[in-house]
Amino acid sequence: METPLDRAHAAMQAAPEDERARLRYFERVADGELFVLLAAEPGEQGLDFETFPVGGGRYVLAFDREERLAAFAGRPAPYAALSGRALANMLAGQGLGLGLNLGALSETLLAAEALGWLAATLGHEGPEETEARPEEFRAPVGLPEPLIEALSVKLALAAGLARAAWLCGVSYEGGRRGHLLAFVDAEPGAEAALARAVSEALVFSGIEAGALDVAFLDAADPAAARLATVGLGFEIPKPAAPEPPAAPGSDPARPPRLR
């Protein structure tokens, strides 16, 4: 089954000179869940990554599907599930590279320098907080399609963090004009994560010196109704309902582990 990382890797390989394709690949690495091969079961000392020598360097191995890790290891092996961004931050500065999906069509070796760049990019400060009074909202015009696509992907991953998001053109008091992405009924405490997601969408879409204002509104705010009439809406999924735990051995595809 093809994964988002597979598709991003194929697009990058098909256009090796396309910087945006490379950026989108790194974005999928950062946003995805990765299954990392360990040398031992996790303990009080943290994670002990299994490392492999490749071309004079040492690499940690990770896969975007548990099945791929199992097929590569060929034996029961300890592993940890981490987000790509968390793994990049953990490995940055340690002189370790990252081998992704070895044995699959999307296998890639990210050198230590590439991981350092990714961690630094993800650690970039988000947008500055300012105050401005909008005077007019209008339909968004002239925004690059790669940015629209990047926002769609980012907000699809923000399940449950807000009820809706609207992108529009905006004019402020004093004459400044720009574009605004407004989140409606954001969950308390989610504002920083949502603002950071917008900032990363700008970076990974390859929009140089791009700017996009972010606002947070209550559904009862009259501005929210106006935005819904002129803005471009983005789907933010509702959080998935938790499934009741299955009894051990009840799923024939996942037999109980034996120790």
DRENVO-106614 format. One record per residue: residue number from 1; residue in one letter; chain; y, x, z of N, C-alpha, C in turn. Coordinates in pm, whole numbers. Example, Ala and Ser with C-alpha at 12.3 -4.5 7.8 and 13.67 -1.06 7.14 Angstrom:
<nodes>
(1 'a' 'A' (-569 1319 780) (-450 1230 780) (-330 1320 780))
(2 's' 'A' (-225 1285 708) (-106 1367 714) (3 1290 787))
</nodes>
This chain:
<nodes>
(1 'm' 'A' (-119 84 0) (0 0 0) (125 88 0))
(2 'e' 'A' (214 64 -95) (335 144 -107) (430 115 8))
(3 't' 'A' (491 219 61) (582 206 174) (726 232 129))
(4 'p' 'A' (825 195 212) (964 228 178) (986 377 157))
(5 'l' 'A' (918 460 235) (932 604 217) (871 648 85))
(6 'd' 'A' (759 587 44) (700 617 -87) (800 588 -199))
(7 'r' 'A' (864 471 -191) (957 431 -297) (1078 523 -302))
(8 'a' 'A' (1130 559 -185) (1246 648 -182) (1208 787 -234))
(9 'h' 'A' (1088 833 -202) (1042 963 -250) (1026 962 -401))
(10 'a' 'A' (967 855 -455) (949 845 -600) (1083 844 -672))
(11 'a' 'A' (1181 773 -618) (1314 769 -680) (1379 906 -676))
(12 'm' 'A' (1361 979 -567) (1417 1114 -556) (1351 1209 -654))
(13 'q' 'A' (1218 1199 -669) (1147 1286 -762) (1183 1255 -907))
(14 'a' 'A' (1210 1127 -935) (1243 1088 -1073) (1381 1134 -1114))
(15 'a' 'A' (1469 1160 -1016) (1605 1201 -1047) (1644 1317 -956))
(16 'p' 'A' (1589 1436 -980) (1609 1548 -888) (1755 1592 -873))
(17 'e' 'A' (1841 1557 -970) (1982 1596 -961) (2068 1487 -899))
(18 'd' 'A' (2008 1375 -865) (2083 1262 -810) (2096 1278 -659))
(19 'e' 'A' (2216 1313 -614) (2237 1335 -471) (2217 1207 -391))
(20 'r' 'A' (2255 1094 -449) (2240 968 -376) (2093 934 -353))
(21 'a' 'A' (2008 968 -449) (1865 943 -431) (1811 1028 -316))
(22 'r' 'A' (1858 1151 -305) (1816 1236 -192) (1867 1181 -59))
(23 'l' 'A' (1990 1133 -60) (2046 1076 63) (1969 953 106))
(24 'r' 'A' (1932 868 10) (1856 748 45) (1719 784 101))
(25 'y' 'A' (1659 892 49) (1531 936 103) (1547 978 249))
(26 'f' 'A' (1649 1059 279) (1671 1101 417) (1701 981 506))
(27 'e' 'A' (1769 881 452) (1798 762 531) (1669 688 568))
(28 'r' 'A' (1576 680 472) (1448 614 502) (1369 694 605))
(29 'v' 'A' (1377 826 598) (1311 908 699) (1369 877 837))
(30 'a' 'A' (1501 871 845) (1566 849 974) (1537 710 1030))
(31 'd' 'A' (1536 609 945) (1523 471 992) (1379 429 1018))
(32 'g' 'A' (1285 500 960) (1146 456 968) (1076 500 1097))
(33 'e' 'A' (963 436 1123) (876 478 1233) (777 579 1179))
(34 'l' 'A' (762 691 1250) (672 797 1208) (567 821 1315))
(35 'f' 'A' (445 851 1269) (334 880 1358) (309 1030 1354))
(36 'v' 'A' (334 1096 1466) (340 1242 1472) (214 1296 1537))
(37 'l' 'A' (152 1392 1471) (29 1452 1522) (60 1540 1643))
(38 'l' 'A' (-18 1521 1750) (1 1597 1873) (-117 1691 1897))
(39 'a' 'A' (-89 1796 1973) (-196 1889 2010) (-276 1837 2129))
(40 'a' 'A' (-215 1748 2207) (-281 1692 2325) (-219 1557 2355))
(41 'e' 'A' (-290 1478 2433) (-237 1348 2472) (-105 1367 2547))
(42 'p' 'A' (-10 1276 2528) (119 1289 2599) (98 1293 2749))
(43 'g' 'A' (175 1379 2815) (164 1393 2960) (300 1399 3023))
(44 'e' 'A' (303 1440 3148) (428 1446 3221) (525 1548 3162))
(45 'q' 'A' (473 1647 3092) (557 1751 3035) (616 1711 2901))
(46 'g' 'A' (590 1589 2856) (643 1545 2728) (542 1556 2616))
(47 'l' 'A' (592 1566 2495) (507 1568 2376) (478 1712 2334))
(48 'd' 'A' (351 1740 2311) (308 1872 2263) (270 1857 2115))
(49 'f' 'A' (364 1891 2028) (342 1872 1885) (241 1974 1831))
(50 'e' 'A' (150 1925 1748) (62 2016 1674) (144 2078 1562))
(51 't' 'A' (139 2209 1548) (214 2275 1441) (120 2351 1349))
(52 'f' 'A' (162 2364 1224) (80 2429 1122) (165 2532 1047))
(53 'p' 'A' (108 2650 1019) (184 2751 944) (188 2715 795))
(54 'v' 'A' (306 2717 737) (323 2691 594) (431 2785 542))
(55 'g' 'A' (392 2876 450) (490 2962 384) (577 3042 478))
(56 'g' 'A' (523 3092 586) (602 3173 678) (672 3094 786))
(57 'g' 'A' (668 2960 779) (728 2877 883) (622 2793 951))
(58 'r' 'A' (664 2719 1051) (573 2630 1121) (625 2487 1109))
(59 'y' 'A' (531 2396 1086) (568 2258 1057) (494 2162 1150))
(60 'v' 'A' (567 2063 1196) (508 1947 1264) (472 1846 1156))
(61 'l' 'A' (361 1773 1175) (318 1677 1074) (339 1534 1122))
(62 'a' 'A' (390 1450 1031) (413 1309 1063) (380 1224 941))
(63 'f' 'A' (348 1100 967) (306 1007 861) (371 871 887))
(64 'd' 'A' (396 797 780) (460 667 799) (360 553 816))
(65 'r' 'A' (231 586 819) (127 489 849) (21 555 936))
(66 'e' 'A' (-28 482 1034) (-133 537 1118) (-255 574 1035))
(67 'e' 'A' (-285 493 933) (-402 518 850) (-392 652 778))
(68 'r' 'A' (-272 691 739) (-254 818 670) (-277 935 766))
(69 'l' 'A' (-230 921 887) (-256 1027 986) (-405 1040 1011))
(70 'a' 'A' (-473 927 1027) (-617 931 1054) (-693 994 937))
(71 'a' 'A' (-652 960 813) (-720 1016 696) (-698 1166 687))
(72 'f' 'A' (-578 1212 721) (-550 1355 714) (-626 1430 824))
(73 'a' 'A' (-623 1378 946) (-689 1447 1058) (-840 1447 1042))
(74 'g' 'A' (-897 1338 991) (-1041 1331 973) (-1119 1324 1103))
(75 'r' 'A' (-1049 1296 1212) (-1114 1291 1344) (-1019 1215 1436))
(76 'p' 'A' (-1069 1166 1549) (-977 1107 1647) (-876 1212 1692))
(77 'a' 'A' (-749 1179 1685) (-646 1277 1718) (-534 1209 1795))
(78 'p' 'A' (-478 1277 1893) (-365 1220 1967) (-240 1218 1879))
(79 'y' 'A' (-159 1117 1897) (-35 1109 1820) (68 1029 1899))
(80 'a' 'A' (193 1038 1853) (302 961 1913) (377 890 1801))
(81 'a' 'A' (423 769 1828) (504 692 1734) (651 709 1772))
(82 'l' 'A' (730 764 1680) (871 791 1704) (953 746 1584))
(83 's' 'A' (1077 711 1606) (1166 690 1492) (1196 825 1428))
(84 'g' 'A' (1226 822 1300) (1259 947 1231) (1380 1016 1291))
(85 'r' 'A' (1479 936 1333) (1599 997 1391) (1567 1065 1524))
(86 'a' 'A' (1481 1004 1605) (1444 1066 1731) (1369 1196 1708))
(87 'l' 'A' (1279 1195 1611) (1201 1316 1582) (1292 1427 1530))
(88 'a' 'A' (1385 1394 1441) (1478 1495 1388) (1558 1557 1502))
(89 'n' 'A' (1603 1475 1595) (1681 1528 1708) (1596 1615 1798))
(90 'm' 'A' (1469 1581 1814) (1381 1660 1901) (1349 1796 1839))
(91 'l' 'A' (1336 1800 1706) (1294 1924 1639) (1411 2014 1600))
(92 'a' 'A' (1531 1956 1588) (1645 2034 1542) (1672 2153 1634))
(93 'g' 'A' (1695 2267 1574) (1727 2387 1650) (1607 2461 1704))
(94 'q' 'A' (1485 2413 1678) (1365 2480 1728) (1297 2566 1622))
(95 'g' 'A' (1354 2572 1503) (1293 2652 1397) (1170 2589 1336))
(96 'l' 'A' (1151 2460 1359) (1033 2389 1308) (1071 2301 1190))
(97 'g' 'A' (984 2298 1089) (1000 2205 979) (917 2080 1003))
(98 'l' 'A' (924 1989 909) (850 1863 921) (775 1836 792))
(99 'g' 'A' (642 1824 802) (560 1785 689) (536 1636 694))
(100 'l' 'A' (576 1565 590) (567 1419 587) (460 1374 489))
(101 'n' 'A' (372 1287 536) (273 1220 452) (188 1318 370))
(102 'l' 'A' (145 1427 431) (61 1522 359) (-68 1452 315))
(103 'g' 'A' (-104 1476 190) (-221 1411 134) (-190 1284 59))
(104 'a' 'A' (-68 1233 72) (-26 1113 -1) (66 1154 -116))
(105 'l' 'A' (93 1060 -207) (180 1091 -320) (321 1128 -277))
(106 's' 'A' (362 1081 -160) (499 1107 -113) (505 1227 -18))
(107 'e' 'A' (405 1316 -24) (407 1429 69) (528 1518 42))
(108 't' 'A' (590 1562 149) (712 1642 142) (716 1738 259))
(109 'l' 'A' (771 1856 236) (797 1951 343) (948 1961 361))
(110 'l' 'A' (995 1923 479) (1136 1937 512) (1152 2062 598))
(111 'a' 'A' (1224 2159 547) (1243 2284 620) (1327 2260 745))
(112 'a' 'A' (1327 2358 835) (1403 2346 959) (1551 2321 931))
(113 'e' 'A' (1602 2382 824) (1744 2363 790) (1773 2219 750))
(114 'a' 'A' (1679 2157 678) (1697 2018 638) (1696 1925 759))
(115 'l' 'A' (1608 1954 855) (1604 1874 977) (1732 1890 1058))
(116 'g' 'A' (1784 2012 1061) (1909 2035 1131) (2023 1958 1069))
(117 'w' 'A' (2027 1955 934) (2130 1877 865) (2117 1729 897))
(118 'l' 'A' (1994 1677 896) (1972 1536 923) (2016 1501 1065))
(119 'a' 'A' (1978 1583 1162) (2016 1556 1300) (2168 1560 1317))
(120 'a' 'A' (2233 1658 1250) (2379 1667 1259) (2446 1547 1195))
(121 't' 'A' (2391 1502 1082) (2448 1386 1013) (2434 1260 1098))
(122 'l' 'A' (2317 1242 1158) (2294 1125 1242) (2375 1132 1371))
(123 'g' 'A' (2409 1252 1415) (2485 1268 1538) (2634 1261 1518))
(124 'h' 'A' (2677 1240 1392) (2821 1232 1363) (2880 1114 1436))
(125 'e' 'A' (2997 1133 1493) (3062 1026 1568) (3088 905 1479))
(126 'g' 'A' (3074 788 1537) (3098 664 1464) (3246 640 1443))
(127 'p' 'A' (3280 521 1393) (3420 490 1364) (3504 486 1491))
(128 'e' 'A' (3632 522 1475) (3724 518 1588) (3765 373 1616))
(129 'e' 'A' (3787 345 1743) (3827 210 1782) (3978 196 1774))
(130 't' 'A' (4026 99 1699) (4169 74 1685) (4193 -77 1693))
(131 'e' 'A' (4319 -116 1701) (4355 -257 1702) (4445 -286 1584))
(132 'a' 'A' (4416 -394 1512) (4498 -436 1398) (4482 -587 1383))
(133 'r' 'A' (4587 -653 1339) (4584 -799 1326) (4572 -836 1178))
(134 'p' 'A' (4458 -895 1139) (4443 -937 999) (4537 -1052 965))
(135 'e' 'A' (4591 -1047 845) (4677 -1155 797) (4608 -1239 689))
(136 'e' 'A' (4516 -1175 614) (4452 -1247 503) (4311 -1191 481))
(137 'f' 'A' (4218 -1282 458) (4083 -1244 416) (4064 -1288 272))
(138 'r' 'A' (3992 -1207 195) (3965 -1241 55) (3829 -1188 16))
(139 'a' 'A' (3783 -1228 -101) (3653 -1181 -149) (3655 -1029 -168))
(140 'p' 'A' (3546 -961 -136) (3542 -815 -155) (3538 -781 -303))
(141 'v' 'A' (3617 -682 -341) (3625 -643 -482) (3622 -491 -491))
(142 'g' 'A' (3543 -440 -586) (3548 -298 -617) (3465 -207 -529))
(143 'l' 'A' (3384 -263 -440) (3299 -177 -357) (3180 -127 -438))
(144 'p' 'A' (3143 -1 -424) (3030 53 -502) (2899 -17 -468))
(145 'e' 'A' (2817 -40 -568) (2689 -106 -548) (2599 -29 -452))
(146 'p' 'A' (2597 107 -457) (2512 179 -359) (2548 147 -215))
(147 'l' 'A' (2675 122 -187) (2715 87 -50) (2664 -51 -13))
(148 'i' 'A' (2673 -146 -105) (2622 -281 -78) (2472 -275 -50))
(149 'e' 'A' (2400 -197 -130) (2255 -184 -109) (2226 -118 27))
(150 'a' 'A' (2303 -15 61) (2280 55 188) (2307 -38 307))
(151 'l' 'A' (2411 -119 298) (2440 -214 405) (2329 -317 417))
(152 's' 'A' (2278 -364 303) (2170 -463 306) (2048 -409 379))
(153 'v' 'A' (2013 -283 350) (1896 -223 414) (1921 -203 563))
(154 'k' 'A' (2038 -150 598) (2069 -123 738) (2067 -251 820))
(155 'l' 'A' (2129 -356 768) (2140 -479 847) (2007 -553 853))
(156 'a' 'A' (1920 -531 755) (1787 -591 762) (1706 -530 876))
(157 'l' 'A' (1745 -410 920) (1676 -344 1031) (1737 -379 1166))
(158 'a' 'A' (1846 -454 1164) (1919 -486 1288) (1877 -621 1343))
(159 'a' 'A' (1749 -652 1338) (1701 -784 1379) (1746 -819 1520))
(160 'g' 'A' (1806 -937 1532) (1845 -989 1661) (1973 -934 1720))
(161 'l' 'A' (2038 -839 1653) (2159 -778 1711) (2284 -860 1687))
(162 'a' 'A' (2281 -951 1590) (2395 -1038 1562) (2344 -1159 1486))
(163 'r' 'A' (2424 -1267 1485) (2382 -1387 1414) (2406 -1374 1264))
(164 'a' 'A' (2517 -1310 1225) (2551 -1300 1083) (2648 -1184 1064))
(165 'a' 'A' (2665 -1142 939) (2762 -1039 903) (2826 -1077 771))
(166 'w' 'A' (2959 -1061 762) (3033 -1097 642) (3121 -981 600))
(167 'l' 'A' (3116 -949 471) (3197 -842 414) (3308 -904 332))
(168 'c' 'A' (3431 -862 355) (3543 -922 282) (3653 -819 264))
(169 'g' 'A' (3747 -852 175) (3871 -777 167) (3965 -826 275))
(170 'v' 'A' (4056 -741 321) (4143 -779 430) (4280 -715 413))
(171 's' 'A' (4384 -789 455) (4519 -736 464) (4565 -749 608))
(172 'y' 'A' (4627 -642 660) (4671 -640 799) (4824 -648 808))
(173 'e' 'A' (4870 -681 927) (5013 -674 953) (5062 -531 925))
(174 'g' 'A' (5172 -519 859) (5222 -388 821) (5188 -350 679))
(175 'g' 'A' (5101 -430 614) (5076 -407 472) (4949 -331 439))
(176 'r' 'A' (4879 -279 540) (4755 -205 508) (4648 -299 455))
(177 'r' 'A' (4578 -255 351) (4471 -333 290) (4342 -253 294))
(178 'g' 'A' (4230 -321 297) (4102 -252 298) (3988 -352 293))
(179 'h' 'A' (3875 -310 343) (3757 -398 350) (3707 -401 494))
(180 'l' 'A' (3653 -515 531) (3611 -540 667) (3470 -598 668))
(181 'l' 'A' (3385 -543 756) (3254 -603 780) (3259 -663 920))
(182 'a' 'A' (3250 -795 928) (3262 -864 1056) (3125 -916 1100))
(183 'f' 'A' (3088 -884 1222) (2965 -933 1282) (2998 -1055 1369))
(184 'v' 'A' (2919 -1159 1352) (2941 -1283 1427) (2835 -1294 1536))
(185 'd' 'A' (2883 -1320 1657) (2796 -1338 1774) (2701 -1218 1792))
(186 'a' 'A' (2759 -1099 1797) (2678 -979 1825) (2627 -986 1968))
(187 'e' 'A' (2507 -937 1988) (2450 -931 2122) (2532 -837 2209))
(188 'p' 'A' (2555 -873 2335) (2629 -783 2424) (2565 -645 2429))
(189 'g' 'A' (2647 -544 2410) (2598 -407 2413) (2551 -353 2279))
(190 'a' 'A' (2545 -441 2175) (2495 -397 2044) (2606 -347 1953))
(191 'e' 'A' (2731 -358 1999) (2843 -325 1910) (2838 -180 1861))
(192 'a' 'A' (2808 -87 1952) (2807 54 1912) (2698 82 1809))
(193 'a' 'A' (2579 24 1828) (2469 45 1734) (2503 -13 1597))
(194 'l' 'A' (2566 -130 1594) (2602 -192 1467) (2710 -112 1395))
(195 'a' 'A' (2810 -66 1470) (2916 15 1409) (2858 146 1354))
(196 'r' 'A' (2764 206 1428) (2701 330 1381) (2619 305 1255))
(197 'a' 'A' (2553 189 1246) (2475 157 1126) (2566 148 1003))
(198 'v' 'A' (2685 89 1021) (2780 81 909) (2827 220 869))
(199 's' 'A' (2856 303 968) (2900 440 940) (2793 517 864))
(200 'e' 'A' (2667 502 904) (2558 571 835) (2538 517 694))
(201 'a' 'A' (2560 387 675) (2549 332 539) (2648 399 446))
(202 'l' 'A' (2769 426 495) (2868 496 414) (2821 637 381))
(203 'v' 'A' (2772 708 483) (2730 848 464) (2613 857 366))
(204 'f' 'A' (2509 777 389) (2387 791 310) (2395 724 173))
(205 's' 'A' (2499 645 149) (2518 592 14) (2595 690 -74))
(206 'g' 'A' (2641 802 -15) (2709 904 -92) (2852 871 -126))
(207 'i' 'A' (2913 778 -51) (3052 741 -77) (3142 838 -4))
(208 'e' 'A' (3203 929 -79) (3287 1031 -18) (3419 968 29))
(209 'a' 'A' (3458 1005 150) (3584 959 209) (3592 806 210))
(210 'g' 'A' (3478 741 220) (3478 595 223) (3526 543 358))
(211 'a' 'A' (3581 423 356) (3629 362 479) (3593 215 478))
(212 'l' 'A' (3545 167 591) (3509 26 605) (3533 -12 750))
(213 'd' 'A' (3622 -108 771) (3651 -153 906) (3538 -242 957))
(214 'v' 'A' (3519 -242 1087) (3416 -323 1152) (3481 -407 1259))
(215 'a' 'A' (3444 -535 1265) (3498 -625 1367) (3384 -708 1425))
(216 'f' 'A' (3407 -761 1544) (3308 -844 1613) (3376 -974 1655))
(217 'l' 'A' (3320 -1087 1609) (3381 -1217 1631) (3282 -1313 1695))
(218 'd' 'A' (3334 -1408 1769) (3254 -1520 1817) (3248 -1625 1707))
(219 'a' 'A' (3138 -1699 1703) (3123 -1803 1602) (3233 -1908 1613))
(220 'a' 'A' (3290 -1929 1733) (3396 -2028 1752) (3532 -1979 1705))
(221 'd' 'A' (3544 -1852 1674) (3672 -1798 1627) (3703 -1855 1489))
(222 'p' 'A' (3824 -1910 1467) (3858 -1964 1333) (3841 -1861 1221))
(223 'a' 'A' (3858 -1734 1252) (3841 -1631 1149) (3699 -1626 1097))
(224 'a' 'A' (3601 -1658 1183) (3461 -1655 1141) (3436 -1759 1033))
(225 'a' 'A' (3494 -1877 1047) (3477 -1981 945) (3544 -1940 814))
(226 'r' 'A' (3659 -1875 823) (3728 -1830 701) (3646 -1723 631))
(227 'l' 'A' (3589 -1632 707) (3508 -1526 647) (3388 -1584 572))
(228 'a' 'A' (3330 -1689 626) (3212 -1749 563) (3245 -1812 428))
(229 't' 'A' (3372 -1843 405) (3409 -1906 277) (3444 -1804 169))
(230 'v' 'A' (3489 -1685 208) (3532 -1587 108) (3448 -1460 108))
(231 'g' 'A' (3372 -1436 216) (3303 -1309 230) (3166 -1307 165))
(232 'l' 'A' (3112 -1185 156) (2975 -1163 110) (2887 -1153 233))
(233 'g' 'A' (2789 -1243 243) (2705 -1247 362) (2585 -1155 353))
(234 'f' 'A' (2545 -1100 467) (2426 -1016 477) (2329 -1081 574))
(235 'e' 'A' (2203 -1075 541) (2100 -1134 626) (2067 -1040 741))
(236 'i' 'A' (2076 -1092 861) (2030 -1020 980) (1914 -1099 1035))
(237 'p' 'A' (1792 -1048 1026) (1675 -1127 1068) (1681 -1162 1215))
(238 'k' 'A' (1618 -1272 1248) (1601 -1307 1388) (1491 -1218 1446))
(239 'p' 'A' (1498 -1190 1575) (1392 -1106 1635) (1258 -1175 1625))
(240 'a' 'A' (1156 -1097 1598) (1021 -1153 1587) (973 -1199 1724))
(241 'a' 'A' (908 -1314 1726) (853 -1364 1851) (736 -1275 1893))
(242 'p' 'A' (730 -1236 2019) (620 -1151 2063) (486 -1222 2053))
(243 'e' 'A' (386 -1150 2003) (253 -1208 1991) (177 -1188 2122))
(244 'p' 'A' (100 -1288 2162) (20 -1270 2284) (-82 -1159 2264))
(245 'p' 'A' (-108 -1079 2367) (-203 -968 2352) (-344 -1021 2322))
(246 'a' 'A' (-409 -954 2228) (-544 -994 2191) (-644 -931 2288))
(247 'a' 'A' (-752 -1001 2310) (-856 -948 2397) (-921 -827 2331))
(248 'p' 'A' (-953 -722 2407) (-1017 -603 2348) (-1143 -641 2270))
(249 'g' 'A' (-1148 -592 2146) (-1265 -615 2064) (-1263 -745 1987))
(250 's' 'A' (-1155 -827 2002) (-1151 -955 1933) (-1112 -941 1787))
(251 'd' 'A' (-1048 -829 1750) (-1010 -806 1611) (-1113 -712 1549))
(252 'p' 'A' (-1192 -759 1451) (-1294 -671 1393) (-1238 -551 1321))
(253 'a' 'A' (-1111 -559 1280) (-1048 -445 1212) (-1000 -339 1309))
(254 'r' 'A' (-993 -374 1439) (-946 -278 1540) (-1042 -279 1658))
(255 'p' 'A' (-1155 -213 1646) (-1254 -212 1756) (-1196 -141 1878))
(256 'p' 'A' (-1247 -174 1995) (-1194 -109 2117) (-1221 40 2116))
(257 'r' 'A' (-1127 115 2175) (-1145 260 2183) (-1248 295 2291))
(258 'l' 'A' (-1329 391 2262) (-1429 436 2358) (-1389 572 2409))
(259 'r' 'A' (-1405 591 2536) (-1368 722 2596) (-1492 783 2660))
</nodes>
